[in-house]
Amino acid sequence: MTSESVDLVQKIENLKKERNAIILAHNYQIDEVQAIADYTGDSLGLSQKAADIVDAEVIVFCGVDFMAESAAILSPHKTVLLPEQNAGCPMAAMITAEELIMKKKEYPNATVVCYVNSSAEVKAESDICCTSSNAVDIVESLDSDQILFVPDENLGHYVSQRTDKDVVLWEGRCITHHRVKADDFEKVKEAHPKAPIIVHPECRPEVLSAADYVGSTSQILKFANESEADKIIVGTEMGILYRLNNENPDKTFYILNQGLVCKNMKMTSLQHVADALENMQYKVTVDKNIRVKAKEALDRMLEFSK
């Protein structure tokens, strides 16, 4: 770490105390940002942490916009800051509340299950939220025989293969995970024939079918920690390598596809975090009417996950 970075880290620590702030970072953030976070995790873990925070007055959310929105929904009396205001999610942009309302008219008896990778407005039009780690269990727990799953068709397809329910898929996807193709397996297996391949359920169906293990980022971390393999091939955004390497110094990890980089997740820097705390920018708020409805969908997910 450069002397400039060391100074920035100290500045962030000082400002954090001054603002009574907590820093949350997604597993896909750059190494330096994960290193200064109070809590690093996946969508479910961060959602729960945002809901459980009691003492902090300020939440600095190092991720993308929908994550900061979820924190603002669950902690309306806290100040939520998104350090990089342009950090969005292409998949979340693939569906709008208006489009969902129209689709619901086509399937009036369906229960809407909304992946948390979506806007507050879309959550507000949904019955319950889910994450990649609990999507199957949540769908299975519902009384409805028909599920309208939005917006990730790959995760939705993964769920549909593990339930007898009729799962209607929205045509949306994570452009980062969608870059992985089944052909990638041949290349890495040739180089590391004994290494298990673990992938995220946002990948294509044929990729999931060929993998040795499918799971969310937290589940991938757990698998890696418990695996006896000394080499593991990882099919999710490469930011997860920071924790994988730190938690498993005796193992070697390889990325399944070099395209597994989310530019939006990589936008946030230490300087952005420092600026956010110093200038109290950029505040994320959600309209009250939308917040109340979206919170109901998130609360149902969190209650299920307890």
C-alpha positions, 0 to 999 in steps of 0.5 A: 500500500502506498503512503498516499493510500495509508493516509487515505485509510487513516482519513477514512477511519477518522471521518468514520468516527466523526460521522458515527458511520459504518462502511459496508462493502460487497464481495465484488468491490476492489481489494482496498475498499473491502479491506477498510469495510466494517462488514463485507458480504453478499446481498443477503448479508448486507441487507441483514446488516443494514437492517440490524444496524442500531448505533451508526447514524451513517451507512456508507454503502460500497456497492451499486445503487440498488444495494444502497436503496435497500439500506435506505429502505430498511434504515429510513432514519439513517443517512445512506451514502453511495460513494460513487453516484454512477455505480449502477446495475445493468440487470436492475435497469432491465426492468421498470415498475411500469413494465412489471405492472403490465406483466402482472396483468398477464399473470394475475394469479402469480406471486412476484418474486423479485431478486434484490438486484432491482430498483426500489420501484420494482421491489415495491411492485413485488410480493417478496424479495430473494437473493441468490442464496435463498431464492429456491427456498423462498419460492418453495415456501410460497403457497402460489403454484405460479411464480413471476420471477424478476429480473434475472432469467438465469437465476430464475431458470436455476430456481425452476429446475428445483421446484415443481412450481410454474416459474415465469421468467423475465428476460434480464440477466447479469451481463458479467456472469452471462459472459461465461460460456460452457467452452470456458470449462475445457480450457481451465480443466485442461490446465487444472484437471482436478480443480473443482469449478464453482459458479454463481447461479447468475450464469447461463444454464449450460454453465450451471449444469457443467459446474461442480458446485453452484452458489451465491458468493457467501456459499462459494466462500463456504465451499472454498473454506471447507473444500479439501482441494488445493486448487479451485476454479471460480465462476463469479466476479473476480472481486471475490478473490480478495476474501478467498485468498485471505481466508484460504492462504494454502489454496490457489484460486483461478477465475473461470473467465477473464471477463468476470469483471463488473465495471460498476462494482469496480468504480468505488475507490478509497478516495470516493469513500473519503469524499463521501464521508467528508462531504456527506455525499451522495445521499440515497433516499427513497420516496416514502410511498415506494419505500413502505411497499418495497420494505414489505417485500424485503421484510418478508425475505428477511423474516424468512431468512432468520 
